[in-house]
Amino acid sequence: MKNTKVLFVCMGNICRSPTAEGVFRHIVEQEGLSHAITTDSAGTHAYHVGEPPDRRAQSTAVSRGLDISDLRARRVHGNDFDEFDYVIAMDSDNHAILMSESPANLQDRIYMFLDFAADLNVRDVPDPYYGGQQGFEKVFDMVEAASRGLLDDIKQKADL
């Protein structure tokens, strides 16, 4: 069976995308699918390469029973578009950047994360970096909803 690879992408890879990776990784583990689904996260910009997730993202994750302290920021690489089955943008700005950097024949792998949570009626996960703790809580809730929808999509397509 082919391993499905998922890459979550935001701007700096210290708030939204590592939160998404951590939440999705946890849900995949709970479903017993770690053998079939691999996760990673990256940023469209190299502002924070090598850094751990923002302390507020980490504390929000810990308060919800998750540890994302093992994650480190990296920038999206050209080979990511070929390597990953799902390249998940956190917002429309990063989606546009991914589309412009991706080979045309691989653009069908680029998704908007909140499209997997249509009931939220928004498409962009807001960047909580310049706000308070409540922004990180809101992002976590949105990410959790979209993660469940994404997993359902993967399970359906990969027949898991």
Secondary structure, 3 states (H helix, E strand, C coil): CCCEEEEEEECCCCCHHHHHHHHHHHHHHHCCCCCCEEEEEEECCCCCCCCCCCHHHHHHHHHCCCCCCCCCCCECCCCHHHHCCEEEECCHHHHHHHHHHCCHHHHHHEEEHHHHCHHHCCCCCCCCCCCCHHHHHHHHHHHHHHHHHHHHHHHHHHCC
